């Protein structure tokens, strides 16, 4: 387990990426969300590993990219904040009612992050759709619920981020990373 690897998860449109960008501006190491990068890559090359085309291929690409990000993060000193983690792919497959390949289930169990996972809850005031985020508000809420259950099922503690401005969320997350130190 890498106790200095922290995950921010939740449904789409809950402010995860804005939070990750703000953490980066404060000098922390961050790992961007693999899903959005895959969508952009697939759209550029005319590929089909997309959540609205081939969900299983999309999930496989996500976990592969997340495993590389985890490996790359091992070379970094200090805390590393991940915009989603390997368990998110497990949750995505569950949400889509797709079979979970054994290697993805094993990766979610074996590749461990800090036990505290930060959840960006659904929040109507900031939810928007865009070219990569096509989910409805209801789908975003379902995604958030599945992520909570997935992470809890893997033994992680969920810490909900407050519904407040980005800088206050950054301060909250930093204060909660190692609350007993």
ROZALO-658439 format. One record per residue: residue number from 1; residue in three letters; x, y, z of N, C-alpha, C in turn. Coordinates in Angstrom, 1 decimal, always signed. Layout:
# ROZALO-658439
     k     r      npx      npy      npz     capx     capy     capz      cpx      cpy      cpz
   NUM   Ala        X        Y        Z        X        Y        Z        X        Y        Z
...
This chain:
# ROZALO-658439
     k     r      npx      npy      npz     capx     capy     capz      cpx      cpy      cpz
     1   Unk     +0.9     -1.2     +0.0     +0.0     +0.0     +0.0     +0.9     +1.2     +0.0
     2   Unk     +0.4     +2.2     -0.7     +1.1     +3.5     -0.7     +0.3     +4.5     +0.0
     3   Unk     +0.6     +4.8     +1.3     -0.2     +5.6     +2.1     -0.2     +7.1     +1.7
     4   Unk     +0.8     +7.4     +0.8     +0.9     +8.8     +0.4     +0.2     +9.0     -1.0
     5   Unk     -0.5     +8.0     -1.5     -1.3     +8.1     -2.7     -2.8     +8.2     -2.3
     6   Unk     -3.4     +9.4     -2.7     -4.8     +9.7     -2.3     -5.6     +9.8     -3.5
     7   Unk     -6.8     +9.3     -3.4     -7.8     +9.3     -4.5     -8.9    +10.3     -4.2
     8   Unk     -9.3    +11.0     -5.3    -10.5    +11.8     -5.3    -11.4    +11.1     -6.3
     9   Unk    -12.6    +10.7     -5.8    -13.6    +10.0     -6.7    -15.0    +10.7     -6.5
    10   Unk    -15.9    +10.1     -7.2    -17.3    +10.7     -7.2    -17.9    +10.5     -8.6
    11   Unk    -19.1    +11.1     -8.7    -19.7    +11.1    -10.0    -19.2    +12.2    -10.9
    12   Unk    -19.5    +12.1    -12.2    -19.0    +13.2    -13.1    -19.7    +14.5    -12.8
    13   Unk    -18.9    +15.6    -13.0    -19.4    +16.9    -12.8    -19.5    +17.4    -11.4
    14   Unk    -18.7    +16.7    -10.5    -18.8    +17.1     -9.1    -17.6    +17.9     -8.6
    15   Unk    -16.8    +18.3     -9.6    -15.7    +19.2     -9.2    -14.3    +18.6     -9.0
    16   Unk    -14.2    +17.3     -9.3    -12.9    +16.6     -9.1    -11.8    +17.2     -9.8
    17   Unk    -11.9    +17.4    -11.1    -10.8    +17.9    -11.9    -10.4    +19.3    -11.5
    18   Unk    -11.4    +20.2    -11.2    -11.0    +21.5    -10.7    -10.2    +21.4     -9.4
    19   Unk    -10.6    +20.5     -8.5     -9.9    +20.3     -7.3     -8.5    +19.8     -7.5
    20   Unk     -8.3    +18.8     -8.4     -7.0    +18.3     -8.8     -6.1    +19.4     -9.4
    21   Unk     -6.7    +20.2    -10.2     -5.9    +21.3    -10.8     -5.5    +22.3     -9.7
    22   Unk     -6.3    +22.6     -8.8     -6.0    +23.5     -7.7     -4.9    +22.9     -6.8
    23   Unk     -5.0    +21.6     -6.6     -3.9    +21.0     -5.8     -2.6    +21.0     -6.5
    24   Unk     -2.6    +20.9     -7.8     -1.4    +21.0     -8.6     -0.8    +22.4     -8.5
    25   Unk     -1.6    +23.4     -8.6     -1.2    +24.8     -8.5     -0.5    +25.0     -7.1
    26   Unk     -0.9    +24.3     -6.1     -0.3    +24.4     -4.8     +1.0    +23.6     -4.6
    27   Unk     +1.4    +22.9     -5.7     +2.6    +22.2     -5.7     +2.6    +20.7     -5.4
    28   Unk     +1.4    +20.2     -5.3     +1.3    +18.7     -5.0     +1.4    +18.0     -6.3
    29   Unk     +1.9    +16.7     -6.3     +1.9    +15.9     -7.4     +0.5    +15.4     -7.7
    30   Unk     +0.0    +15.4     -8.9     -1.3    +14.9     -9.2     -1.3    +14.0    -10.4
    31   Unk     -2.2    +13.1    -10.5     -2.4    +12.2    -11.6     -3.8    +12.5    -12.2
    32   Unk     -3.9    +12.9    -13.5     -5.2    +13.2    -14.1     -6.0    +12.0    -14.3
    33   Unk     -7.3    +12.3    -14.5     -8.3    +11.2    -14.7     -8.0    +10.5    -16.1
    34   Unk     -7.9     +9.2    -16.0     -7.6     +8.4    -17.3     -8.8     +8.4    -18.2
    35   Unk    -10.0     +8.4    -17.7    -11.2     +8.3    -18.6    -11.3     +9.4    -19.6
    36   Unk    -11.2    +10.6    -19.1    -11.3    +11.8    -20.0    -10.2    +11.7    -21.1
    37   Unk     -8.9    +11.4    -20.7     -7.8    +11.3    -21.6     -8.1    +10.2    -22.7
    38   Unk     -8.7     +9.1    -22.3     -9.0     +8.0    -23.2    -10.0     +8.5    -24.2
    39   Unk    -11.1     +9.2    -23.7    -12.1     +9.7    -24.6    -11.5    +10.6    -25.6
    40   Unk    -10.7    +11.5    -25.2    -10.0    +12.5    -26.1     -9.2    +11.7    -27.1
    41   Unk     -8.4    +10.8    -26.7     -7.5    +10.0    -27.6     -8.4     +9.2    -28.6
    42   Unk     -9.4     +8.6    -28.1    -10.2     +7.7    -29.0    -11.0     +8.6    -30.0
    43   Unk    -11.4     +9.7    -29.6    -12.1    +10.6    -30.6    -11.2    +11.1    -31.6
    44   Unk    -10.0    +11.4    -31.2     -9.0    +11.9    -32.2     -8.6    +10.9    -33.2
    45   Unk     -8.5     +9.6    -32.8     -8.1     +8.6    -33.7     -9.2     +7.8    -34.3
    46   Unk    -10.5     +8.2    -34.0    -11.6     +7.5    -34.5    -11.8     +6.1    -33.9
    47   Unk    -11.3     +5.9    -32.7    -11.5     +4.6    -32.0    -12.8     +4.4    -31.4
    48   Unk    -13.1     +3.2    -30.9    -14.4     +2.9    -30.3    -14.3     +2.6    -28.8
    49   Unk    -13.2     +2.7    -28.2    -13.1     +2.4    -26.7    -13.6     +3.7    -26.0
    50   Unk    -14.9     +3.8    -26.1    -15.6     +5.0    -25.5    -16.8     +4.5    -24.7
    51   Unk    -17.2     +5.3    -23.6    -18.3     +4.8    -22.8    -19.6     +4.8    -23.5
    52   Unk    -19.8     +5.4    -24.6    -21.0     +5.3    -25.4    -20.9     +4.3    -26.6
    53   Unk    -19.7     +3.6    -26.7    -19.6     +2.7    -27.8    -19.2     +1.3    -27.3
    54   Unk    -17.9     +1.1    -26.9    -17.4     -0.1    -26.4    -17.0     +0.0    -24.9
    55   Unk    -17.9     -0.1    -24.0    -17.6     +0.1    -22.6    -16.6     -0.8    -22.0
    56   Unk    -16.6     -2.1    -22.5    -15.6     -3.0    -21.9    -14.2     -2.6    -22.3
    57   Unk    -14.0     -2.2    -23.6    -12.7     -1.8    -24.1    -12.3     -0.5    -23.4
    58   Unk    -13.2     +0.4    -23.1    -13.0     +1.7    -22.4    -12.5     +1.3    -21.0
    59   Unk    -13.1     +0.4    -20.3    -12.7     +0.0    -19.0    -11.3     -0.6    -19.0
    60   Unk    -11.0     -1.4    -19.9     -9.7     -2.0    -20.0     -8.6     -0.9    -20.2
    61   Unk     -8.9     +0.0    -21.0     -7.9     +1.1    -21.3     -7.8     +2.0    -20.0
    62   Unk     -8.9     +2.2    -19.3     -8.8     +2.9    -18.0     -7.9     +2.2    -17.0
    63   Unk     -8.1     +1.0    -16.8     -7.3     +0.3    -15.8     -5.8     +0.2    -16.2
    64   Unk     -5.6     +0.0    -17.5     -4.2     +0.0    -18.0     -3.5     +1.3    -17.7
    65   Unk     -4.2     +2.4    -18.0     -3.6     +3.7    -17.8     -3.5     +4.0    -16.3
    66   Unk     -4.4     +3.6    -15.5     -4.3     +3.8    -14.1     -3.2     +3.0    -13.4
    67   Unk     -2.9     +1.8    -14.0     -1.8     +1.0    -13.5     -0.5     +1.7    -13.8
    68   Unk     -0.4     +2.3    -15.0     +0.8     +3.0    -15.4     +1.0     +4.3    -14.5
    69   Unk     -0.1     +5.0    -14.2     -0.1     +6.2    -13.4     +0.4     +5.8    -12.0
    70   Unk     -0.1     +4.7    -11.4     +0.3     +4.3    -10.1     +1.8     +4.0    -10.1
    71   Unk     +2.3     +3.3    -11.1     +3.7     +2.9    -11.3     +4.5     +4.2    -11.4
    72   Unk     +4.1     +5.1    -12.2     +4.8     +6.4    -12.4     +4.9     +7.2    -11.1
    73   Unk     +3.8     +7.1    -10.3     +3.7     +7.9     -9.0     +4.7     +7.4     -8.0
    74   Unk     +5.1     +6.1     -8.1     +6.1     +5.6     -7.1     +7.4     +6.4     -7.2
    75   Unk     +7.7     +7.0     -8.3     +9.0     +7.8     -8.4     +8.9     +9.2     -7.8
    76   Unk     +7.7     +9.6     -7.3     +7.5    +10.9     -6.8     +7.6    +10.9     -5.3
    77   Unk     +8.2    +12.0     -4.8     +8.3    +12.2     -3.3     +7.1    +12.9     -2.8
    78   Unk     +6.6    +12.6     -1.7     +5.5    +13.3     -1.1     +4.2    +12.8     -1.6
    79   Unk     +3.1    +13.4     -1.1     +1.7    +12.9     -1.5     +1.5    +13.1     -3.0
    80   Unk     +0.7    +12.1     -3.5     +0.2    +12.2     -4.9     -1.3    +12.0     -4.9
    81   Unk     -2.0    +12.9     -5.5     -3.4    +12.9     -5.6     -3.9    +12.4     -7.0
    82   Unk     -4.7    +11.4     -7.0     -5.2    +10.8     -8.2     -6.6    +11.2     -8.4
    83   Unk     -6.9    +11.7     -9.7     -8.3    +12.0    -10.1     -8.8    +10.6    -10.5
    84   Unk     -9.4     +9.9     -9.6     -9.9     +8.6     -9.7     -8.8     +7.6     -9.6
    85   Unk     -9.1     +6.3     -9.2     -8.1     +5.3     -9.1     -8.6     +4.0     -9.7
    86   Unk     -7.9     +2.9     -9.6     -8.2     +1.6    -10.2     -9.6     +1.2     -9.7
    87   Unk    -10.0     +1.3     -8.5    -11.3     +0.9     -8.1    -12.4     +1.5     -8.8
    88   Unk    -12.2     +2.7     -9.4    -13.2     +3.4    -10.2    -13.6     +2.6    -11.4
    89   Unk    -12.6     +1.9    -12.0    -12.9     +1.1    -13.1    -13.8     -0.1    -12.7
    90   Unk    -13.6     -0.7    -11.6    -14.4     -1.7    -11.0    -15.8     -1.2    -10.8
    91   Unk    -15.9     +0.0    -10.3    -17.2     +0.6    -10.1    -17.9     +0.9    -11.4
    92   Unk    -17.2     +1.3    -12.4    -17.7     +1.6    -13.7    -18.3     +0.4    -14.3
    93   Unk    -17.6     -0.7    -14.3    -18.1     -2.0    -14.8    -19.4     -2.4    -14.1
    94   Unk    -19.4     -2.3    -12.8    -20.6     -2.6    -12.0    -21.7     -1.8    -12.4
    95   Unk    -21.5     -0.5    -12.6    -22.5     +0.5    -13.0    -23.1     +0.1    -14.3
    96   Unk    -22.3     -0.3    -15.2    -22.7     -0.7    -16.6    -23.2     -2.1    -16.7
    97   Unk    -23.2     -2.8    -15.6    -23.7     -4.2    -15.5    -22.9     -5.1    -16.5
    98   Unk    -21.6     -4.8    -16.5    -20.7     -5.6    -17.4    -19.9     -6.6    -16.5
    99   Unk    -19.5     -7.7    -17.0    -18.6     -8.6    -16.2    -17.3     -7.9    -15.9
   100   Unk    -16.8     -8.2    -14.7    -15.5     -7.7    -14.3    -14.4     -8.7    -14.6
   101   Unk    -13.5     -8.4    -15.5    -12.4     -9.3    -15.8    -11.6     -9.6    -14.5
   102   Unk    -11.2    -10.8    -14.3    -10.4    -11.2    -13.1     -9.2    -10.3    -12.8
   103   Unk     -8.5     -9.9    -13.9     -7.3     -9.0    -13.6     -7.7     -7.7    -13.1
   104   Unk     -8.9     -7.1    -13.5     -9.3     -5.8    -13.0     -9.7     -6.0    -11.5
   105   Unk    -10.5     -7.0    -11.2    -10.8     -7.3     -9.8     -9.6     -7.4     -8.9
   106   Unk     -8.6     -8.2     -9.4     -7.4     -8.4     -8.7     -6.6     -7.1     -8.5
   107   Unk     -6.5     -6.3     -9.6     -5.8     -5.0     -9.5     -6.5     -4.1     -8.4
   108   Unk     -7.8     -4.0     -8.4     -8.5     -3.2     -7.5     -8.3     -3.6     -6.0
   109   Unk     -8.1     -4.9     -5.8     -7.8     -5.5     -4.5     -6.4     -5.3     -4.1
   110   Unk     -5.5     -5.5     -5.0     -4.1     -5.5     -4.7     -3.3     -4.2     -4.8
   111   Unk     -3.7     -3.4     -5.7     -3.0     -2.1     -5.8     -3.7     -1.1     -4.9
   112   Unk     -3.1     -0.8     -3.8     -3.7     +0.0     -2.7     -3.2     +1.4     -2.6
   113   Unk     -4.2     +2.2     -2.2     -3.9     +3.7     -2.0     -4.1     +3.9     -0.5
   114   Unk     -4.0     +5.2     -0.1     -4.3     +5.6     +1.2     -5.7     +5.1     +1.6
   115   Unk     -5.9     +4.6     +2.8     -7.2     +4.1     +3.2     -8.3     +5.2     +3.1
   116   Unk     -7.9     +6.5     +3.2     -8.9     +7.6     +3.1     -9.1     +8.0     +1.6
   117   Unk    -10.3     +7.9     +1.2    -10.7     +8.2     -0.2    -11.6     +9.4     -0.1
   118   Unk    -11.3    +10.5     -0.9    -12.1    +11.7     -0.9    -13.2    +11.6     -2.0
   119   Unk    -14.4    +11.9     -1.6    -15.6    +11.8     -2.4    -16.1    +13.2     -2.7
   120   Unk    -16.1    +13.5     -4.0    -16.7    +14.8     -4.5    -18.2    +14.4     -4.7
   121   Unk    -19.1    +14.8     -3.8    -20.5    +14.4     -4.0    -21.2    +15.2     -5.1
   122   Unk    -22.3    +14.6     -5.6    -23.1    +15.3     -6.6    -23.5    +16.6     -6.1
   123   Unk    -23.5    +17.6     -7.0    -23.8    +19.0     -6.5    -24.4    +19.7     -7.7
   124   Unk    -25.7    +20.0     -7.6    -26.4    +20.7     -8.7    -25.8    +22.0     -9.2
   125   Unk    -25.2    +22.8     -8.2    -24.7    +24.1     -8.5    -23.5    +24.1     -9.5
   126   Unk    -22.8    +23.0     -9.6    -21.6    +22.9    -10.4    -21.7    +21.9    -11.5
   127   Unk    -22.7    +21.0    -11.5    -22.9    +20.0    -12.5    -23.1    +20.6    -13.9
   128   Unk    -22.2    +20.1    -14.9    -22.4    +20.5    -16.3    -22.0    +19.3    -17.1
   129   Unk    -22.6    +19.3    -18.3    -22.2    +18.3    -19.3    -21.3    +18.9    -20.3
   130   Unk    -20.4    +18.1    -21.0    -19.5    +18.6    -22.0    -19.3    +17.5    -23.0
   131   Unk    -18.3    +17.7    -23.9    -18.0    +16.8    -25.0    -17.6    +15.4    -24.5
   132   Unk    -16.9    +15.4    -23.3    -16.5    +14.1    -22.8    -17.4    +13.6    -21.6
   133   Unk    -18.2    +14.5    -21.0    -19.0    +14.1    -19.9    -20.5    +14.3    -20.4
   134   Unk    -21.0    +13.1    -20.8    -22.4    +13.1    -21.4    -23.4    +12.6    -20.5
   135   Unk    -23.0    +12.2    -19.3    -24.0    +11.6    -18.3    -25.0    +12.7    -17.9
   136   Unk    -26.2    +12.2    -17.6    -27.2    +13.1    -17.0    -26.9    +13.3    -15.6
   137   Unk    -27.6    +14.2    -15.0    -27.5    +14.4    -13.5    -27.9    +13.1    -12.7
   138   Unk    -28.9    +12.4    -13.2    -29.3    +11.1    -12.5    -28.2    +10.1    -12.7
   139   Unk    -27.6    +10.0    -13.8    -26.5     +9.0    -14.0    -25.3     +9.4    -13.2
   140   Unk    -25.0    +10.7    -13.0    -23.9    +11.1    -12.2    -24.1    +10.7    -10.7
   141   Unk    -25.4    +10.9    -10.3    -25.7    +10.5     -8.9    -25.6     +9.0     -8.7
   142   Unk    -26.0     +8.2     -9.7    -25.8     +6.7     -9.6    -24.4     +6.4     -9.6
   143   Unk    -23.6     +7.0    -10.4    -22.1     +6.8    -10.5    -21.5     +7.0     -9.1
   144   Unk    -21.9     +8.1     -8.5    -21.4     +8.5     -7.2    -21.7     +7.4     -6.2
   145   Unk    -22.9     +6.9     -6.2    -23.3     +5.9     -5.2    -22.6     +4.6     -5.4
   146   Unk    -22.3     +4.2     -6.7    -21.6     +3.0     -7.0    -20.1     +3.1     -6.5
   147   Unk    -19.6     +4.3     -6.7    -18.2     +4.5     -6.3    -18.1     +4.4     -4.8
   148   Unk    -19.0     +4.9     -4.0    -19.0     +4.8     -2.6    -19.0     +3.3     -2.2
   149   Unk    -20.0     +2.6     -2.8    -20.1     +1.2     -2.4    -18.8     +0.4     -2.9
   150   Unk    -18.3     +0.7     -4.0    -17.1     +0.0     -4.5    -15.9     +0.2     -3.5
   151   Unk    -15.7     +1.5     -3.2    -14.5     +1.7     -2.3    -14.8     +1.2     -0.9
   152   Unk    -16.0     +1.3     -0.4    -16.2     +0.7     +0.9    -16.1     -0.8     +0.9
   153   Unk    -16.5     -1.4     -0.2    -16.4     -2.9     -0.3    -14.9     -3.3     -0.4
   154   Unk    -14.0     -2.4     -0.8    -12.6     -2.7     -0.8    -11.9     -2.3     +0.5
   155   Unk    -12.7     -1.8     +1.4    -12.1     -1.5     +2.7    -11.6     -0.1     +2.9
   156   Unk    -12.0     +0.8     +2.0    -11.6     +2.2     +2.1    -12.6     +3.0     +2.9
   157   Unk    -12.1     +4.1     +3.6    -12.9     +5.0     +4.3    -13.2     +6.2     +3.4
   158   Unk    -14.5     +6.5     +3.3    -14.9     +7.6     +2.4    -15.0     +8.9     +3.3
   159   Unk    -14.3    +10.0     +2.7    -14.4    +11.3     +3.3    -15.0    +12.2     +2.3
   160   Unk    -16.2    +12.7     +2.6    -16.9    +13.5     +1.7    -16.4    +14.9     +1.7
   161   Unk    -16.1    +15.4     +0.5    -15.7    +16.8     +0.4    -16.9    +17.8     +0.6
   162   Unk    -16.6    +18.9     +1.2    -17.7    +19.9     +1.4    -18.1    +20.5     +0.0
   163   Unk    -19.4    +20.9     +0.0    -19.9    +21.6     -1.2    -19.6    +23.1     -1.0
   164   Unk    -18.4    +23.5     -1.4    -17.9    +24.8     -1.2    -17.0    +25.2     -2.3
   165   Unk    -16.4    +26.4     -2.3    -15.5    +26.8     -3.4    -14.2    +25.9     -3.4
   166   Unk    -13.5    +25.9     -4.6    -12.4    +25.0     -4.8    -11.3    +25.2     -3.8
   167   Unk    -10.9    +26.4     -3.5     -9.8    +26.6     -2.5    -10.2    +26.1     -1.1
   168   Unk    -11.4    +26.2     -0.7    -11.9    +25.7     +0.6    -11.8    +24.2     +0.6
   169   Unk    -12.2    +23.6     -0.6    -12.1    +22.1     -0.7    -10.6    +21.6     -0.6
   170   Unk     -9.7    +22.4     -1.3     -8.3    +22.1     -1.2     -7.9    +22.1     +0.3
   171   Unk     -8.2    +23.1     +1.0     -7.8    +23.2     +2.4     -8.4    +22.1     +3.2
   172   Unk     -9.6    +21.7     +3.0    -10.2    +20.6     +3.7     -9.5    +19.3     +3.4
   173   Unk     -9.3    +19.0     +2.1     -8.6    +17.8     +1.7     -7.2    +17.7     +2.4
   174   Unk     -6.4    +18.8     +2.3     -5.1    +18.8     +2.9     -5.1    +18.5     +4.4
   175   Unk     -6.1    +19.1     +5.1     -6.2    +18.9     +6.5     -6.7    +17.5     +6.8
   176   Unk     -7.4    +16.8     +5.9     -7.9    +15.5     +6.2     -7.0    +14.3     +5.7
   177   Unk     -5.9    +14.7     +5.0     -5.0    +13.6     +4.5     -4.5    +12.7     +5.6
   178   Unk     -3.9    +13.3     +6.6     -3.4    +12.6     +7.7     -3.9    +13.3     +9.0
   179   Unk     -5.1    +13.0     +9.3     -5.7    +13.8    +10.4     -5.1    +13.6    +11.8
   180   Unk     -4.4    +12.4    +12.0     -3.9    +12.1    +13.3     -2.4    +12.5    +13.5
   181   Unk     -1.9    +13.2    +12.4     -0.4    +13.5    +12.5     -0.3    +14.9    +13.0
